[in-house]
């Protein structure tokens, strides 16, 4: 690879097991420190200017010799505040599932690795592809992986690793694209619960909802109109809410600095009070949006869980997205349009296949078993009332979507029931 640069972890005792190689026209790697089991440094993405810390790992072959690696990871984690990835051959499993074929996993094999991850507050990056990364013909284990810290989860786009085919090696390469193609397609509408607290919400619904006849078609048309108005209200009031919170927090800190000297004018006290009220309001709105996106149900608003909700939201997005796909011929596709075409084609072929007639139960056999009485049959087909619908609606969790793909959740219908 002409023009590429590299470094390795040579020491006086052992030859280098870890090589870090990079293309200087795209990436700059600055080694900070290294030892027998790791190379630690700073990665600078030349195109985007984004920087993160990267630690390449080669774990030694016994529990005792790997202990210094776990201690070093713990030590580094105490002072790292930037996005950080630890990647490589850890030579250690984390759970029973990491060895699907082979000897029984013992507690001693996983204990040190688990304690290191918990202490360092790091988690494994989601991967696709093969379930194991190493085999010797009779044992299959997952001992190569990529770990990231909280800052990586929060500040980096949702990423996945790809466990590739080993070819001539007993290890499977692990591939991660740090700068991936962004999905610029329009996102479907989603109703955010904070919209229901806006003073223009109910008047907008009352104005938009038309009460002429037309059955479900009329309801569908009205929802389309309301959806357009809700999108407009959201874009007008709630786009960039995180930036608004940061701006309010900076203004409040500046105002508090101005009030260090006495006496303090009354108007400054009132301004500070208003700023604090606005910051509280918009912080709750931000937290509400992130909670809804994360789909966390067991944490309440108002406990400053914004960072946790945001990290959970990013984690969900990482697990649910498809950034690469392996076709039947073994080729890997990453282009979003190609992935869409492949998925649609697969299910068209799957759903378009004919099957032999399915067996059915004979009516006489059904009559010989337990059957409903006439009263029970009539109860099943009786008309439901408006009160029945409202009772069922109140029993649905706010963020669930009874309407399906229209983007409106139960919270919307509960707050607009008297109008719709």
Secondary structure as UniProt FT lines:
FT   TURN            2..3
FT   STRAND          5..8
FT   STRAND          19..22
FT   TURN            24..26
FT   STRAND          27..35
FT   TURN            36..37
FT   STRAND          38..45
FT   TURN            46..48
FT   STRAND          51..58
FT   HELIX           63..77
FT   TURN            78..79
FT   STRAND          84..89
FT   HELIX           96..98
FT   HELIX           107..120
FT   STRAND          122..124
FT   STRAND          127..129
FT   STRAND          134..135
FT   STRAND          140..141
FT   STRAND          144..149
FT   HELIX           150..155
FT   STRAND          161..163
FT   TURN            167..168
FT   STRAND          174..176
FT   HELIX           193..197
FT   HELIX           200..208
FT   HELIX           215..237
FT   TURN            238..240
FT   HELIX           241..258
FT   TURN            259..260
FT   HELIX           266..294
FT   TURN            301..302
FT   HELIX           306..320
FT   STRAND          325..326
FT   TURN            328..329
FT   STRAND          332..333
FT   HELIX           336..351
FT   HELIX           363..368
FT   HELIX           374..381
FT   HELIX           386..394
FT   TURN            398..399
FT   TURN            402..403
FT   TURN            405..406
FT   HELIX           410..415
FT   TURN            416..419
//
